[in-house]
Amino acid sequence: MSFTTPPRPFDVTALFPQLAPLARTATRLHPRPGSPTVHDSSVGGPLLWPAGEPWPYCDGPHDRHASPTVLSPDDVRLLRRDFAASAERLRLDPEAIAATPEERETWERIKAGRPWSDAPVPLLPVAQLYTRDAPLPCPPGADLLQVLWCPFDHEEAAHPRTTLFWRSSATVADALDAPPEPPVIQSRHYLPEPCLFSPEQVTDYPHPLELSQELRDQLDDMDRWSAIDPADYNSYADDPGELYLTNLSTAPGWKTGGWTRWSPTDPVDRSCPECGTEAVPLLTIASSEWDGAGETWIAEEERTTPAPHHLGEEDGNFTLIDITGGNNLQLHACPADPSHPHIELIQ
């Protein structure tokens, strides 16, 4: 199924022509639950990983006090299965029981957690993207980006330590069948739900903090918006700057390219340490497809409740990833050498 971003409430460049040359193409990836194979672009799916190439591990250190209990990946999958079954029962019959005796027994067992392990942690597959599905600034000869992470926070950053691999898919003759999994993970939100992508190109404009002060002042000037029917922006009638930030500038959710959705983080220097070139957005790993303030980004096809029901559907979190309370990971890459990304935690 393909997904279509609704047109913006109006053409912001008609009001602010200075924005037109700053437009960038972004590819919204629209991950939705599915059964990906190694030949698909996906979240949480199997990677096209050479059978003879060692699987990457994280040596830590990992904070055993970061979570009161740790679960195995299979524990998380079992919980999700039961939660989905419960949600479907209640959708079909609001008077149905929330949990069967078997489900309650399973939940109580899993709630006790698993023993901690100090062994090196196999990285978890987060995503892979073929360039046929989304434009990427690839190293020479590469057509596939693979992203893995350690499912634990680390002292240098309160998010999973993330690693990128570039490869040529044509050179992988035999793919690894069963990569190792961590015995335990810090949070169930660090295990992605397998999803397929439905790429769609949209137009992004810069975050206000990446604009000149003069243009920012104009965006906050209510008089500049007087030509627009208030019905098109009545939720933000007293705050046109917020209207621009939330609904007219940067698309939310998983995407490649475009502009970075910085708020509330101020933009940071993204100069490549090797050559000084400004790094550009490579991939946004998002905790949700939309938020409560930006529901104009909900795909046209999902304006009504789809069937079947999926966990995370209500808040747009189809991948079931949650990075430190709903934040995103923004991967930037130097166009001249994308093999060394810059990674920032953003809203």
C-alpha positions, 0 to 999 in steps of 0.5 A: 500500500502506498501513502500520500501526505496531504497537501500543506494548508497553503503554499508558504512560498507565496507568502515568503518567497525567500523560502523557495530557494531553500526547498529540499526534497525529502523522502518520507518512508512511511514504515508500516508493519509487514514481513520484510525479506533481506531484499526489502528496504525495512525497519527491524527486518532481516539484513542482507548481511554476508554469511562470511562477515562477522556480526558486529557486537558492542563491548559496552560498558552498559549500565545495569541500573538503567532499567529495573528489569531487562527482557529478552527480544522474545519476551518483547515479541510475546508481549506485543503479540498478546497486547495486539490480541487484547486490543483486537478483542476489545475493538470487536467487543468493548465488553470483552476481557482485557486479558485471558488467564494465559495472557496474565500468566505470561505477563506476570512471568515476563514482568520479573525480568531476565538475568543481567549479562555483562557479555558483549552485546550483538547489535540489533538490526534497525533499518536497511535502505536500498537506493532504488527506494530512496535517494542517499548520498552513497559511497562509490559502488554502494547501493545499500545502507544498513543501520544497527544499534546496541539496545542500551543507552551509553554514558556519552549519549542517552540513546542506543549506540548506532552504527552504519554499514554501506555495501553493494548488494550485488556482492552479497552471494550468500546472506546470513540466515540467523544473526545473533540476538542480545540475551537481554535489552534495556527497553522493549522500545529499542526492539523495532517492529518489522516494517516495510517502507512506502517511500514518498517524496515531499518538500521540506523547508528549514527549521526556523532556527536555520533561517535569518533573523529577518525571515524569522521575524517575518514568520512571527508577524501576524500581518504577513499571514493576513491573506490566508483564510483563518480556517486554514490555520485556526489552531495556530491563529495567534502563533503563525511561527508555530504553524510554520514550524509544525505544519509547513517546514519539516516533515515528521517521521522516518525520512531521508534527506530534507531538512532536520526537525531540530526543535527543541534542540538548537541546530549544531555545527555539522561540518565534516571533521575531515573536509569541512563540508556541511553534513546533510540529513541522511536518515531520521530514525523516528519515534512516531510518524506524527504528533498531536500538534502535527496531525496534518501530516497523517497520510490521506489513506489513514484519515479513517481507522484502517483495518486490521488494527496495529499496535502504535497506530493511534499515535503513529508509532508503527515501528514501536521504537521510542527513543528517550521519551519520543525523541528521534535520532538524526543521522547526518552524513558528509556528501563527500564521505557519507561513511562517517555519520554525525548522530544527534538526538532531536525531538 
